[in-house]
Amino acid sequence: MYDQAKQQVRQQVWDALTAAEAVHDADVYGRIPDFRGKELAARQLAALPRWKAAQIVKAVPDKAQHPVRAAALADGKTVYMAAPKLATSKPFYLLDPSRLDVPPAEAASSAKAAVIAPGVDVDDMQPVDVIVLGSVAVNHAGVRIGKGAGYSDLEFALLAEAGLVSDETLVVTTVHPLQVVDADIPFGPHDVTVDIIVTTDGVITTSDRRRTSGILWDQLPPEKITAIPVLARRARTARHFPA
């Protein structure tokens, strides 16, 4: 019922974006929407005082957040970008603007980052000032839905467990206005709310804040632990590895 309710919200948003021709990709279903106006949303985020003060940003690799990653690098911020599906032994790419030999917009692409950026493990990362999430839908309370794979929540849990996230860490998402919904969205123990929603229409400060303090091992299927190297390593250390 929980997953079904989330999927219903996703479907409604994907349908609305498709009908309004508000996305760049013809087939938005099953994806974080690459929405039209993402550059404007990134500029709105970059104008916020909390963003300007930030030095370390952790961001998803989705196309919709490419302008945000590029803006961070152009502003001289260090960016950690998650490797797709956390599938590498060092699951985050380190983009250090002082060491880039390509323009920020090029370095911020997930394909280019995989080539030019060194991979780092969680233990080698610095504390994070801003976390940028991709969303399919989000409501005014700050409850968001991704595409259903759960990687953003896992990334947050990894950082939280390593002490890289604090109460001062700002969690944001950039979306099209059609992705902001009035509906209640189911919220699970592993889910993370966003503090700020940025759209082409402006900035929304959310009304709720809920975060996980670490990995909920009992909520992870054994096959997922095995498939993600960083989880498999930590599971062995914590004696959570599936039999």
Rosetta blueprint (number, residue, H / E / L):
1 M L
2 Y H
3 D H
4 Q H
5 A H
6 K H
7 Q H
8 Q H
9 V H
10 R H
11 Q H
12 Q H
13 V H
14 W H
15 D H
16 A H
17 L H
18 T H
19 A H
20 A L
21 E L
22 A L
23 V E
24 H L
25 D L
26 A L
27 D L
28 V L
29 Y L
30 G L
31 R L
32 I L
33 P L
34 D L
35 F E
36 R L
37 G L
38 K H
39 E H
40 L H
41 A H
42 A H
43 R H
44 Q H
45 L H
46 A H
47 A L
48 L L
49 P H
50 R H
51 W H
52 K H
53 A H
54 A L
55 Q L
56 I E
57 V E
58 K E
59 A E
60 V L
61 P L
62 D L
63 K H
64 A H
65 Q H
66 H H
67 P H
68 V H
69 R H
70 A H
71 A H
72 A H
73 L H
74 A H
75 D L
76 G L
77 K L
78 T E
79 V E
80 Y E
81 M E
82 A E
83 A L
84 P H
85 K H
86 L H
87 A L
88 T L
89 S L
90 K L
91 P L
92 F E
93 Y E
94 L E
95 L E
96 D L
97 P H
98 S H
99 R H
100 L L
101 D L
102 V L
103 P L
104 P H
105 A H
106 E H
107 A H
108 A L
109 S L
110 S H
111 A H
112 K H
113 A H
114 A H
115 V H
116 I H
117 A L
118 P L
119 G E
120 V E
121 D L
122 V H
123 D H
124 D H
125 M L
126 Q L
127 P L
128 V L
129 D L
130 V E
131 I E
132 V E
133 L E
134 G L
135 S L
136 V L
137 A E
138 V E
139 N E
140 H L
141 A L
142 G L
143 V L
144 R E
145 I E
146 G L
147 K L
148 G L
149 A L
150 G L
151 Y H
152 S H
153 D H
154 L H
155 E H
156 F H
157 A H
158 L H
159 L H
160 A H
161 E H
162 A L
163 G L
164 L L
165 V L
166 S L
167 D L
168 E L
169 T L
170 L E
171 V E
172 V E
173 T E
174 T E
175 V L
176 H L
177 P H
178 L H
179 Q H
180 V E
181 V E
182 D L
183 A L
184 D L
185 I L
186 P L
187 F L
188 G L
189 P L
190 H L
191 D L
192 V L
193 T L
194 V L
195 D L
196 I E
197 I E
198 V E
199 T E
200 T L
201 D L
202 G E
203 V E
204 I E
205 T E
206 T L
207 S L
208 D L
209 R L
210 R L
211 R L
212 T L
213 S L
214 G L
215 I L
216 L L
217 W H
218 D H
219 Q H
220 L L
221 P L
222 P H
223 E H
224 K H
225 I H
226 T H
227 A H
228 I L
229 P H
230 V H
231 L H
232 A H
233 R H
234 R H
235 A H
236 R H
237 T H
238 A L
239 R L
240 H L
241 F L
242 P L
243 A L
